[in-house]
């Protein structure tokens, strides 16, 4: 998504750092206030609204304010879903444009009238709705898909950061000059980040409680391995012959 940002090599890292500073600061204030106000963790987790933080607001605020807060929360969730869908559709289109997905020519097709990747957006919406409907049939299957997101994120972080770390150690001169850098702290931070990502990914594959049954079993490793195998087969049969990657395409341009 940095393709759409002016001077991305400098502005994107800055925005990421400022996001971290702002979110961590406000998140810490909210967390401390929430922990001081919550009387019962079990009651909050079992709140009928499905949102534990609303349990605290219901105790601290009058009913009218609680109703307004609930409406605002729902609206924020809707806005968040729209932004997430737009972001996922943009990344899906970019990956398909670089011929990294099956049926890339159809997914990456741009609508010349509205100048929006309509096919990628519709595919993202269909997948989102389909995944949401799974909860109607099986909570275990829906929770299994949700538990996969943390494993996938940590695995992606570990792969990306470790590649840069290895290059920094073995052949640092091969890396392009950075517009924004952590300086001498960059390599230690990369090593710590890789170790943390591997550590976190490892623990996401374990069940949350024992004894383990069909409902409490953590299906994340099963789905993770299945997706990994499918991705590897797709890459070796077709992907490696057509996919060059965004960096190669930018250099050629």
RATA-V370850 format. One record per residue. N is the residue number from 1. PSI is psi in whole degrees, 0 to 359 (999 if undefined). D_FIRST is the distance of its C-alpha to the first C-alpha in Angstrom with 1 decimal. Layout:
<<N PSI D_FIRST> <N PSI D_FIRST>>
This chain:
<<1 348 0.0> <2 346 3.8> <3 333 5.2> <4 6 6.0> <5 134 7.6> <6 133 11.1> <7 55 12.5> <8 327 9.4> <9 338 12.0> <10 318 14.0> <11 323 12.3> <12 311 9.6> <13 322 12.6> <14 315 14.8> <15 324 13.0> <16 318 12.9> <17 317 16.5> <18 326 17.5> <19 318 16.1> <20 314 18.2> <21 313 21.2> <22 313 21.2> <23 320 20.7> <24 322 23.1> <25 309 25.6> <26 324 25.7> <27 321 25.4> <28 317 28.5> <29 316 30.4> <30 318 29.8> <31 315 30.7> <32 316 33.9> <33 319 34.9> <34 317 34.3> <35 326 36.3> <36 332 39.2> <37 338 39.3> <38 124 39.1> <39 330 42.6> <40 119 42.0> <41 318 39.0> <42 318 40.4> <43 324 40.9> <44 319 37.4> <45 331 36.0> <46 16 38.4> <47 135 37.7> <48 334 37.9> <49 338 34.7> <50 358 32.7> <51 104 31.0> <52 328 33.1> <53 336 32.1> <54 336 33.7> <55 319 37.0> <56 318 37.2> <57 327 36.5> <58 329 39.2> <59 327 41.7> <60 340 40.9> <61 155 40.4> <62 160 42.8> <63 320 42.2> <64 316 41.1> <65 325 38.4> <66 319 37.3> <67 318 37.0> <68 318 34.9> <69 322 32.7> <70 317 32.3> <71 316 31.3> <72 320 28.7> <73 316 27.3> <74 318 27.1> <75 320 25.3> <76 322 22.8> <77 320 22.2> <78 316 21.8> <79 319 19.2> <80 320 17.4> <81 321 17.6> <82 315 16.2> <83 321 13.1> <84 319 12.7> <85 317 13.5> <86 320 11.0> <87 315 8.1> <88 320 10.0> <89 321 10.6> <90 318 7.2> <91 322 6.8> <92 317 10.5> <93 318 10.4> <94 317 8.2> <95 320 10.7> <96 323 13.5> <97 325 12.9> <98 10 13.4> <99 40 16.5> <100 4 15.8> <101 155 17.2> <102 147 20.6> <103 40 21.1> <104 324 17.9> <105 324 19.5> <106 317 20.0> <107 322 16.7> <108 3 14.7> <109 130 17.2> <110 134 16.1> <111 116 18.6> <112 346 20.0> <113 309 21.7> <114 353 19.1> <115 45 16.1> <116 140 14.3> <117 82 13.7> <118 316 16.9> <119 317 17.7> <120 321 14.5> <121 315 14.9> <122 320 18.6> <123 321 18.3> <124 317 16.2> <125 318 18.9> <126 316 21.7> <127 321 20.6> <128 314 20.2> <129 318 23.6> <130 317 25.2> <131 324 24.3> <132 325 25.6> <133 341 28.8> <134 328 29.5> <135 336 30.6> <136 331 33.4> <137 324 35.0> <138 118 34.4> <139 325 33.1> <140 317 33.2> <141 320 30.9> <142 316 28.4> <143 329 28.6> <144 319 28.2> <145 321 24.8> <146 321 23.8> <147 342 25.1> <148 336 23.0> <149 319 19.7> <150 319 20.8> <151 316 22.2> <152 319 19.0> <153 312 16.9> <154 321 19.6> <155 319 20.1> <156 316 16.5> <157 316 16.7> <158 318 20.1> <159 311 19.2> <160 311 16.3> <161 322 18.2> <162 325 21.5> <163 315 20.5> <164 321 19.7> <165 315 22.9> <166 320 25.0> <167 322 23.9> <168 324 24.7> <169 315 28.1> <170 315 29.1> <171 74 27.8> <172 334 25.9> <173 343 26.5> <174 345 24.3> <175 141 21.1> <176 154 19.7> <177 138 20.5> <178 136 18.1> <179 330 17.6> <180 126 17.6> <181 153 19.8> <182 1 21.9> <183 222 24.8> <184 342 27.6> <185 350 26.2> <186 309 23.1> <187 312 24.9> <188 321 26.9> <189 320 23.9> <190 318 22.1> <191 315 25.4> <192 319 25.8> <193 319 22.3> <194 316 22.9> <195 319 26.3> <196 319 25.2> <197 318 22.5> <198 317 25.3> <199 313 27.8> <200 320 25.8> <201 322 24.9> <202 316 28.6> <203 344 29.8> <204 349 27.5> <205 2 29.6> <206 151 32.8> <207 154 34.4> <208 340 34.6> <209 163 38.3> <210 153 41.5> <211 157 43.3> <212 130 40.6> <213 191 41.0> <214 326 39.0> <215 322 37.4> <216 354 36.6> <217 138 35.6> <218 107 32.1> <219 2 30.7> <220 314 27.4> <221 326 28.7> <222 311 30.1> <223 322 26.9> <224 313 24.9> <225 321 27.3> <226 314 27.5> <227 321 23.7> <228 316 23.8> <229 315 26.8> <230 318 25.4> <231 319 22.2> <232 319 24.5> <233 317 26.9> <234 321 24.2> <235 313 22.9> <236 333 26.4> <237 326 27.7> <238 316 25.0> <239 317 21.6> <240 345 22.9> <241 340 24.5> <242 340 21.6> <243 121 18.4> <244 336 17.6> <245 151 14.2> <246 326 11.3> <247 315 13.3> <248 321 16.4> <249 323 15.2> <250 319 14.0> <251 321 17.3> <252 327 19.2> <253 999 17.9>>
